[in-house]
Amino acid sequence: MNLDERDDAAPPGDGPARAVLVGVDFGTGHSFDPTLDELALLAESAGDDAVARIIARRKAPDPKLFVGSGKADEIKELVLVHRADGVIFDQALSPAQQRNLERHLGVPVADRTALILEIFAQRAKSHEGKLQVELARLQYLATRLVRRWSHLERQRGGVGHRGGPGEAQIELDRRMIGERIKSLKTRLDKVKRQRGTQRRAREKSGAFRISLVGYTNAGKSTLFNALVKARAYAADQLFATLDTTTRSLYLEALNGSVSLSDTVGFIRDLPHKLVEAFQATLQEAADADLLLHVVDAASPTLQEQRDEVERVLAEIGAQDIPQVLVYNKLDRIEPAPRALSDWIEREPGVWVPRVFVSALEGLGLDGLRAVLVQAASPEGLIPPALSPLTADPVDDPVSQTADLPALPSPT
């Protein structure tokens, strides 16, 4: 690339921060997005402008620069050409790799974890959400202190200064972060107890509890609003909402109401510390009687997104809760499905209802409500009978009730 081709479209400091996106393909066994489209959406959600993308291929991360010196030089050239303000990696970097890359490239470097944490910090609205995000960010920052900034190498001590004689600034910062983390965990434990009290109250009321789960931007909040006529914030962006919202959903055929909760979306490589920090919020899903697993039916990575949600559900202990797969964005599917509802095999021997809807257009919602009525009834969801000899679906009119739409046998 020629430096005479420098991008002069926008001067530095004017508008969103300009970022170069970097993805590294480590081969089979590692998740990798060759398009970096999701990373670009994350950057956009954080307020950055992705001006260039570059892919590296390695068998293993370089201990010093993650991508190796040659590829690091290519990235540096892109930074100069596009006058980028920073570089964002699609994988997690070690503190040393991040520090070395910043020195080599001459601009700030962030990894996928830092980017997700930044978005969460921007989107958290409730007191609980802000506490959870702050905890996750501090836990992330605590690993990045070592020689990251030059001021951390200064010594402090003596009369009138915090810390003992000769105590390094890094030790003071580490202790302050540790104390803040401890305080946040104590406050979140209190929030968790309060949520537990609220859940026990709903249990006593006998309300059937349903939680919406799914990959970020699958349309959970839009579906939530469409079902309960709520005004939860919904937008075509990653992590549009973080705070759990619970409303009562009246089902006429049931002659009663169920409890419906909208939860935070999941994403590939969701930082473990973030899952840990949002344990109180995610507990809503773990304690539900039924999960509505919302899937972006128009996504080219639909199966990968489903698998990632299942992985996080297992991490929070919600893998055995009955599910209904809600394939959203029906209006974007070409060609349209032959039927708006059917049964599919979630895992070997486990069949679940699948319902196609468009939460935005209001398509298929009546069919979804009918499935919810069946799920909340004493009989629950009854899968189609399977022949023990052929393992092929066998039509069983008894398993199809008046409340449940005509779900074709799985194919």
C-alpha positions as CSV (number, residue, x, y, z in Angstrom):
1,M,0.0,0.0,0.0
2,N,1.3,3.5,-0.9
3,L,1.4,6.2,1.7
4,D,0.4,8.7,-1.1
5,E,-3.0,7.0,-1.0
6,R,-3.6,8.4,2.5
7,D,-7.3,8.7,3.4
8,D,-8.1,12.4,3.7
9,A,-11.9,12.0,4.0
10,A,-12.0,13.2,7.5
11,P,-9.3,15.0,9.5
12,P,-8.2,13.5,12.8
13,G,-10.4,14.3,15.8
14,D,-13.4,15.2,13.6
15,G,-16.4,12.9,14.1
16,P,-16.3,9.3,15.3
17,A,-13.0,7.7,16.2
18,R,-11.5,6.0,13.1
19,A,-10.5,2.3,13.8
20,V,-8.7,-0.4,11.9
21,L,-10.2,-3.8,12.5
22,V,-8.0,-6.9,12.8
23,G,-9.0,-10.5,12.8
24,V,-6.7,-13.5,13.3
25,D,-7.6,-17.0,11.9
26,F,-6.0,-19.7,14.0
27,G,-7.5,-22.5,12.0
28,T,-10.1,-25.2,12.9
29,G,-11.2,-25.3,16.5
30,H,-11.3,-21.5,16.9
31,S,-14.2,-19.2,16.2
32,F,-13.5,-16.7,13.5
33,D,-15.4,-14.3,11.4
34,P,-13.6,-13.8,8.1
35,T,-15.8,-10.7,7.2
36,L,-15.3,-9.0,10.6
37,D,-18.9,-7.7,10.1
38,E,-19.8,-8.4,13.7
39,L,-16.7,-6.6,15.0
40,A,-17.6,-3.6,12.7
41,L,-21.1,-3.6,14.2
42,L,-19.6,-3.6,17.7
43,A,-17.3,-0.8,16.8
44,E,-20.3,1.2,15.4
45,S,-22.3,0.5,18.5
46,A,-19.4,1.9,20.6
47,G,-19.3,5.1,18.4
48,D,-16.3,4.2,16.2
49,D,-16.0,4.2,12.5
50,A,-14.3,1.1,10.9
51,V,-12.2,2.5,8.1
52,A,-10.2,-0.6,7.3
53,R,-10.1,-4.3,7.9
54,I,-7.2,-6.8,7.8
55,I,-7.0,-10.5,8.3
56,A,-4.0,-12.5,9.6
57,R,-3.5,-16.2,9.6
58,R,-1.4,-18.0,12.2
59,K,-1.1,-21.4,13.9
60,A,-0.7,-19.7,17.3
61,P,-0.6,-16.2,18.7
62,D,2.7,-14.4,18.7
63,P,3.7,-14.0,22.4
64,K,4.9,-10.4,21.8
65,L,2.7,-8.8,19.2
66,F,-0.1,-11.5,18.8
67,V,0.1,-11.2,15.0
68,G,3.8,-11.2,14.4
69,S,6.1,-8.3,13.5
70,G,5.4,-8.5,9.7
71,K,1.6,-8.3,10.1
72,A,2.0,-5.6,12.8
73,D,3.9,-3.5,10.2
74,E,1.1,-3.9,7.7
75,I,-1.4,-2.8,10.4
76,K,0.8,0.2,11.1
77,E,0.8,1.2,7.5
78,L,-3.0,1.0,7.4
79,V,-3.2,3.2,10.5
80,L,-1.1,5.8,8.7
81,V,-2.9,5.6,5.4
82,H,-6.4,5.9,7.0
83,R,-5.3,8.3,9.8
84,A,-6.8,5.9,12.2
85,D,-7.3,6.8,15.9
86,G,-7.0,3.2,17.1
87,V,-6.9,-0.5,16.3
88,I,-9.5,-3.1,17.4
89,F,-8.7,-6.8,17.5
90,D,-11.5,-9.4,17.2
91,Q,-9.8,-11.7,19.8
92,A,-8.7,-11.2,23.4
93,L,-5.2,-9.8,23.9
94,S,-2.9,-10.3,26.9
95,P,-1.9,-7.2,28.7
96,A,1.7,-7.5,27.4
97,Q,0.5,-8.0,23.8
98,Q,-1.7,-4.9,24.1
99,R,1.1,-2.8,25.5
100,N,3.6,-4.0,22.9
101,L,1.1,-3.3,20.0
102,E,0.4,0.2,21.2
103,R,4.1,1.0,21.3
104,H,4.6,-0.5,17.8
105,L,1.6,1.0,16.2
106,G,1.6,4.4,18.0
107,V,-2.2,4.4,18.6
108,P,-4.5,2.9,21.3
109,V,-5.3,-0.8,20.9
110,A,-8.4,-2.5,22.1
111,D,-9.5,-6.1,22.0
112,R,-13.0,-7.6,21.6
113,T,-13.5,-7.8,25.4
114,A,-12.7,-4.1,25.9
115,L,-15.0,-3.1,23.1
116,I,-17.9,-5.1,24.5
117,L,-17.3,-3.6,28.0
118,E,-17.3,-0.1,26.5
119,I,-20.7,-0.7,24.9
120,F,-22.1,-2.1,28.1
121,A,-20.8,1.0,30.0
122,Q,-22.6,3.2,27.5
123,R,-25.9,1.3,27.5
124,A,-26.4,0.5,31.2
125,K,-29.2,2.6,32.5
126,S,-30.4,1.1,35.8
127,H,-28.4,1.2,39.0
128,E,-28.0,-2.5,38.9
129,G,-26.7,-2.5,35.3
130,K,-24.2,0.2,36.1
131,L,-22.9,-1.7,39.1
132,Q,-22.5,-4.9,37.0
133,V,-20.7,-3.1,34.2
134,E,-18.4,-1.3,36.5
135,L,-17.5,-4.6,38.2
136,A,-16.7,-6.3,34.9
137,R,-14.6,-3.3,33.7
138,L,-12.6,-3.2,36.9
139,Q,-11.9,-6.9,36.8
140,Y,-10.7,-6.5,33.3
141,L,-8.6,-3.4,34.2
142,A,-7.0,-5.1,37.1
143,T,-5.1,-7.4,34.7
144,R,-3.9,-4.5,32.6
145,L,-2.0,-2.5,35.2
146,V,1.5,-4.0,35.0
147,R,3.7,-1.4,33.3
148,R,0.8,-0.3,31.0
149,W,1.2,3.4,31.9
150,S,4.4,5.0,32.9
151,H,2.9,6.7,36.0
152,L,2.4,3.3,37.6
153,E,6.2,2.9,37.9
154,R,6.5,5.9,40.2
155,Q,7.1,5.4,43.9
156,R,5.0,7.0,46.6
157,G,5.4,7.1,50.4
158,G,6.4,9.3,53.2
159,V,4.4,11.8,55.4
160,G,1.1,12.9,53.9
161,H,0.9,10.3,51.2
162,R,-1.2,7.1,51.1
163,G,0.8,3.9,51.2
164,G,3.9,2.8,52.9
165,P,7.4,4.1,52.2
166,G,8.5,3.3,48.7
167,E,5.2,1.7,47.7
168,A,4.8,1.7,44.0
169,Q,1.9,3.6,42.4
170,I,0.8,0.4,40.8
171,E,0.3,-1.2,44.2
172,L,-1.9,1.7,45.2
173,D,-3.9,1.4,42.1
174,R,-4.2,-2.3,42.4
175,R,-5.4,-2.0,46.0
176,M,-7.9,0.7,45.2
177,I,-9.3,-1.4,42.4
178,G,-9.5,-4.4,44.7
179,E,-11.3,-2.5,47.3
180,R,-13.8,-1.1,44.8
181,I,-14.4,-4.6,43.4
182,K,-15.1,-6.0,46.9
183,S,-17.6,-3.1,47.5
184,L,-19.3,-3.7,44.2
185,K,-19.7,-7.4,44.8
186,T,-21.2,-6.7,48.2
187,R,-23.8,-4.3,46.7
188,L,-24.6,-6.8,43.9
189,D,-25.1,-9.5,46.4
190,K,-27.8,-7.2,48.0
191,V,-29.4,-6.7,44.5
192,K,-29.3,-10.5,44.0
193,R,-31.2,-11.0,47.3
194,Q,-33.7,-8.4,46.3
195,R,-34.3,-10.1,42.9
196,G,-34.6,-13.4,44.7
197,T,-37.3,-11.9,46.9
198,Q,-39.1,-10.7,43.8
199,R,-38.9,-14.1,42.1
200,R,-40.2,-15.9,45.2
201,A,-43.2,-13.4,45.2
202,R,-43.9,-14.3,41.6
203,E,-43.6,-18.0,42.4
204,K,-46.2,-17.6,45.2
205,S,-48.5,-15.9,42.8
206,G,-48.3,-19.0,40.6
207,A,-47.4,-17.1,37.5
208,F,-45.8,-19.1,34.7
209,R,-42.4,-17.5,34.1
210,I,-41.1,-17.0,30.6
211,S,-37.7,-15.5,29.7
212,L,-36.6,-14.2,26.3
213,V,-33.0,-15.2,25.5
214,G,-31.0,-15.0,22.3
215,Y,-28.1,-13.6,20.4
216,T,-27.8,-9.8,20.5
217,N,-29.8,-8.0,17.9
218,A,-32.0,-11.0,17.2
219,G,-35.0,-8.9,18.1
220,K,-35.8,-9.9,21.7
221,S,-36.8,-6.4,22.8
222,T,-38.9,-5.8,19.7
223,L,-40.7,-9.1,20.3
224,F,-41.1,-8.3,24.0
225,N,-42.8,-5.0,23.1
226,A,-45.0,-6.6,20.5
227,L,-46.3,-9.2,23.0
228,V,-46.9,-7.1,26.0
229,K,-47.4,-3.7,24.4
230,A,-44.4,-2.3,26.4
231,R,-42.0,0.4,25.5
232,A,-38.7,-1.2,26.2
233,Y,-35.9,0.3,24.2
234,A,-35.3,-1.5,20.9
235,A,-33.0,-0.6,18.1
236,D,-31.1,-2.3,15.2
237,Q,-27.9,-2.4,17.1
238,L,-25.9,-4.8,19.2
239,F,-26.7,-4.7,23.0
240,A,-29.5,-2.1,22.5
241,T,-30.7,-2.9,26.0
242,L,-29.0,-4.4,29.0
243,D,-31.5,-4.2,31.9
244,T,-34.0,-7.0,32.5
245,T,-37.6,-5.9,32.2
246,T,-40.5,-8.1,33.4
247,R,-44.1,-7.6,32.4
248,S,-47.4,-9.5,32.7
249,L,-48.6,-11.1,29.4
250,Y,-52.3,-11.9,29.2
251,L,-53.2,-15.0,27.2
252,E,-56.9,-15.0,26.4
253,A,-57.0,-18.8,25.6
254,L,-55.4,-19.5,29.0
255,N,-57.8,-17.0,30.7
256,G,-54.9,-15.8,32.7
257,S,-51.5,-14.1,32.6
258,V,-47.9,-15.3,32.5
259,S,-44.7,-13.4,33.5
260,L,-42.5,-12.4,30.6
261,S,-38.9,-11.1,31.0
262,D,-36.5,-9.6,28.5
263,T,-32.9,-10.3,29.2
264,V,-29.5,-9.1,27.9
265,G,-28.4,-10.5,24.6
266,F,-25.5,-13.0,24.2
267,I,-22.6,-12.8,21.7
268,R,-19.7,-14.9,20.6
269,D,-16.8,-14.8,23.1
270,L,-18.9,-12.9,25.6
271,P,-16.3,-12.2,28.4
272,H,-16.6,-14.6,31.2
273,K,-16.3,-11.8,33.7
274,L,-19.2,-10.1,32.1
275,V,-21.3,-13.2,32.5
276,E,-20.2,-13.5,36.1
277,A,-21.0,-9.8,36.7
278,F,-24.5,-10.1,35.1
279,Q,-25.3,-13.3,37.1
280,A,-28.1,-11.5,39.0
281,T,-29.7,-10.4,35.8
282,L,-29.1,-13.7,34.0
283,Q,-30.7,-15.5,36.9
284,E,-34.0,-14.5,35.5
285,A,-33.4,-17.0,32.6
286,A,-32.1,-19.7,34.9
287,D,-35.2,-19.5,37.1
288,A,-37.7,-19.5,34.2
289,D,-40.3,-22.2,33.5
290,L,-39.8,-21.6,29.7
291,L,-37.3,-20.0,27.5
292,L,-38.2,-18.2,24.3
293,H,-34.9,-18.6,22.4
294,V,-35.1,-15.8,19.8
295,V,-33.1,-16.4,16.7
296,D,-32.3,-14.1,13.8
297,A,-33.7,-16.2,11.0
298,A,-32.1,-14.0,8.3
299,S,-28.6,-14.3,9.8
300,P,-26.0,-16.2,7.6
301,T,-24.5,-17.4,10.9
302,L,-27.8,-18.6,12.4
303,Q,-26.5,-21.9,13.7
304,E,-23.3,-20.5,15.2
305,Q,-25.4,-17.9,17.0
306,R,-27.8,-20.6,18.3
307,D,-24.8,-22.7,19.5
308,E,-23.3,-19.7,21.4
309,V,-26.6,-19.0,23.2
310,E,-26.8,-22.6,24.2
311,R,-23.2,-22.4,25.5
312,V,-24.0,-19.4,27.7
313,L,-27.3,-21.0,28.9
314,A,-25.2,-24.0,30.0
315,E,-22.8,-21.7,31.8
316,I,-25.6,-20.2,33.9
317,G,-27.3,-23.5,34.5
318,A,-30.3,-23.0,32.2
319,Q,-29.6,-25.7,29.6
320,D,-32.4,-28.0,30.8
321,I,-35.2,-25.5,30.9
322,P,-37.8,-26.2,28.2
323,Q,-37.4,-24.0,25.1
324,V,-39.4,-22.6,22.2
325,L,-37.3,-21.6,19.2
326,V,-38.7,-18.3,17.9
327,Y,-37.2,-17.6,14.4
328,N,-37.6,-13.9,14.1
329,K,-37.4,-11.5,11.1
330,L,-39.7,-13.6,9.0
331,D,-40.1,-10.5,6.7
332,R,-36.4,-10.9,5.7
333,I,-36.4,-14.6,4.8
334,E,-36.3,-15.5,1.1
335,P,-37.9,-17.8,0.2
336,A,-40.5,-17.8,3.0
337,P,-40.8,-21.0,5.1
338,R,-43.5,-23.5,4.0
339,A,-45.1,-23.4,7.5
340,L,-45.0,-20.8,10.3
341,S,-44.6,-23.5,13.0
342,D,-43.1,-26.9,13.3
343,W,-40.9,-29.1,15.5
344,I,-37.1,-29.4,15.2
345,E,-34.5,-31.4,17.0
346,R,-32.7,-29.1,19.4
347,E,-30.2,-31.9,20.3
348,P,-30.3,-35.6,19.7
349,G,-33.6,-36.9,21.0
350,V,-34.9,-33.5,22.2
351,W,-37.6,-31.9,20.1
352,V,-38.8,-28.4,20.5
353,P,-41.4,-26.2,18.8
354,R,-40.2,-23.7,16.3
355,V,-42.3,-20.7,15.4
356,F,-41.5,-18.2,12.7
357,V,-42.5,-14.6,13.4
358,S,-41.8,-11.0,12.4
359,A,-41.9,-9.0,15.7
360,L,-41.5,-5.8,13.7
361,E,-44.4,-6.6,11.3
362,G,-46.5,-8.5,13.8
363,L,-46.5,-11.7,11.7
364,G,-46.9,-15.1,13.4
365,L,-47.6,-13.7,16.9
366,D,-50.9,-15.4,17.2
367,G,-49.2,-18.7,16.6
368,L,-46.6,-17.9,19.2
369,R,-49.2,-17.0,21.8
370,A,-51.0,-20.4,21.1
371,V,-47.7,-22.2,21.7
372,L,-47.3,-20.3,25.0
373,V,-50.8,-21.3,26.0
374,Q,-49.9,-24.9,25.5
375,A,-46.6,-24.6,27.3
376,A,-48.3,-23.0,30.3
377,S,-51.1,-25.6,30.5
378,P,-50.8,-28.6,32.8
379,E,-50.0,-30.9,29.9
380,G,-47.2,-28.7,28.7
381,L,-45.6,-29.0,25.2
382,I,-46.1,-32.4,23.8
383,P,-43.6,-33.4,21.0
384,P,-44.8,-35.6,18.2
385,A,-44.4,-39.3,18.7
386,L,-41.4,-41.0,17.0
387,S,-41.3,-44.5,15.8
388,P,-38.8,-46.5,17.9
389,L,-37.9,-48.6,14.8
390,T,-37.4,-45.8,12.2
391,A,-37.0,-42.8,14.4
392,D,-39.1,-41.0,11.8
393,P,-42.0,-38.7,12.9
394,V,-45.3,-40.4,13.2
395,D,-48.5,-38.2,13.0
396,D,-50.3,-38.3,16.4
397,P,-53.5,-36.2,16.4
398,V,-53.7,-36.6,20.2
399,S,-50.5,-34.6,20.6
400,Q,-52.0,-31.7,18.7
401,T,-54.5,-29.9,20.9
402,A,-56.9,-27.1,20.0
403,D,-54.7,-24.6,21.8
404,L,-51.5,-25.5,19.9
405,P,-51.4,-24.5,16.2
406,A,-51.0,-27.3,13.7
407,L,-47.3,-28.0,14.1
408,P,-46.2,-30.3,11.3
409,S,-44.2,-33.3,12.3
410,P,-40.4,-32.7,12.2
411,T,-38.7,-33.3,9.0
